[in-house]
Amino acid sequence: MPERLTLDEFIVATLVSMGPADAAETVKNLRELRMHLSRAAELHDPDLTLDDEISLAQALAITHDANDLEGLRHE
């Protein structure tokens, strides 16, 4: 994994690591991941977009926050 990447690149890497899936499921997962990560990214920096290059550590922190936000939404 590179030291810096965009959140979109991080999403693609995550989907690839999940292994083969049918196209419809992949598109659904892509859309959901983009939505959750963009919401969490706003908490870190309101000007941050999915196309901005950030550190891997920041991408992981945003992903952690996205998971927390999703968990809160379902409680």
N, C-alpha and C positions, 0 to 999 in steps of 0.2 A: 504494500500500500504506500502511495507517495506521502511525503510529509505534509503537503498542502493539496487540497482538492476542493471542488465545488460541492455543494450539497447534492446537486443532481448527479454528479459522478459517484458520490457516496451511496446514493440510492441505487444506482445501477450496480455497483459493487455488491451491495447487500442482496439485491435480487439474484445476481449471478451466484452468490454463495449459497442461496437457498436451493439451488439445483434446478433441474428441468421441471417446467410446469407448462400447462397449456396456455395458449396466447391470451385467452380471456382472463384467466386468473392472474397472469403477469401484468396485464394492463390495469386490472382492479387494484393489485398490490402497489403498482407504481403510483397510481392516483392517490391512494390512501397514504402512502409514505410521503409523497410531496405535500399533501395537505397538512399532515401532522407535523412534519419538519418545518414547514414554512411558518406555522403558528408558533412553534417553540423558538424558531430563529428570531421572531419578532421580540420575544422576551429578552433575548441576549442583546439584540441591537435592532431597533426599529427600521434602520436603513439596510439591513442585511437581506440579500435576495438569494435564491437558490443558485444563481449564477456567480456569486462572489466566491473567490478562492479563500479558504480558511484553513487553519491547521487541523490535522486529524484529531487532536485532542479536543478542539472546539466542536468539531462535527460529532464526536462521541458525547460531549456534554449536551449538545442540542438534542441528540437522539435520546439521551437519558431523560431530559426534560419532556420531550414529546411522549415518551412512555408514561411518565408521571401524569401528564395532562390527560392522556387517554384513559388511564386508570381512574382518575378523578371523575371523568365524564361518565363512566359506567357504574360508579358507586351510588 
